[in-house]
């Protein structure tokens, strides 16, 4: 499965484990458990293992079974999955309007520092677009 659109939508708990795997790369259940312990010390190893197995069955993860400890890896990249979820959100909540999403996000949900970063990004995009037209 290479198309993110074909992937099931991950639950919040599955997204937590995907974030760990995107951060550390392909890993065993033990490695994922050790990493997630810093933020969620109550999370038992058995729960992590079971969740990884379910995510594999759903098609969110691949699993290398060539060694005793199976290695799990996300099927989709972080950017790819985020883009897919964002497209779905824009379609469902903002009637397909990316502009409406951005305006809603900018109304009180963005810090001044983030706004400055966004302005810099937009300025760079303008310069790039003008350079292409020259």
N, C-alpha and C positions, 0 to 999 in steps of 0.2 A: 504494500500500500504506500504509494508515494504521494498521492493527492491528500492534502489535509482536509478537504471538504468531505472525503469519505470516512474520516476518523470520527468516532463518537465524541461527543462533547464531554470533556473531563469534569468530574465533580471537583469541588473545592479541595477535598482531601487528595484527590489524584493530582491536582495542580501543584500542591505542596511537594509531592514526591517527584513530579516532573521538574520542578525548579531545582531540586537537589541534584537530579541526574544531569540537568543542563549545566549546573555549576561544576560538578565533579567529574562528569563524563560517565561512560559505561562503568557499572559497579555491581558488586554483590549486594544481597539484601543486608548483610552485616555492615557493609560500608555505608549504605544508605541510612540504616538505623543509627549508626554512630554519628553521621552528619546531622541528621534531623534532631538528635538528642539535645543539641545546643538550644534550639528554639522550642522543642516540645519534649521535655524530659519524661512526661507521662506516657509517651508512645512506646508500647512494648514491641520487641523484636518480632513476635509472632504476628502482630497487626501489620507491621511493615511488609513482612514476607507475604502475607495473605493478600494485601493490597497490590503488591507488585504482580503476584500471580493473576489476580483479577484483571489488572491493567493489560497484562500480556494477552489474556483470553479475549479482551475487548478489542485488541489491536492497537493500543496506545504505546506498547513497548515491544521490543524484540528481545529474545532471550537466547544467549549462547549457552548451550547445554554440553559443550565439549569437555568441561571440567566438572569436578565434584560440586563446587559452588557455582551456580548459574550466574551469568553476567547479564544484567538488564540494561537496556539503552532505549531512549525515546525513539519512536518511529519518525516523528516530525521534529524539525528544529524549533527552537523557541520563537524565532521571528515568524516562521511559517504558521505555527499554531496560533500565535497572537493575532496575526493578520486575518486568519480564518474566523476567529472568535470576534474580532472587531467588525469584520464584514457582516457577520450575523447580527451583532448588536446594532449596527447602523441600519440594517434592513428592518429589524423588528421594532426598534425603539424610536428611530429618527426618520422613519419613512424613506430610507435610502439616502438621506442627506448627510454627507460627511461634514458639511458646513455647520449644520445644526448640532452635530456631536461636538465639534470644536468649540462653538459658541457656548454650549451648555457647560463644557469642561472649564472654559475660561471664566465663567461666572462664579467666582468664589471657591473654585476647587484647585486653583493653581497659585503657588506662592509667587512672590515678586521675583525671586531668583529664577524660578521656572519660566516666568513670563519673559525675563531677559534672555534666557536660553532659547526660547521659541522665537523671539525677535531676531536673534543672531542667526538662527537656522533659516528663517524666512529671508533675511537679507542675503545670506549665502546662496539660497535658491534663486533669488532674483538676479544676482551677479552671474550665476551659472547659466541661467536662461538667456540673459543678455549677451553673454559670451558666445553662446551657440548660434545666436541670430546674426552675429557680426560676420 
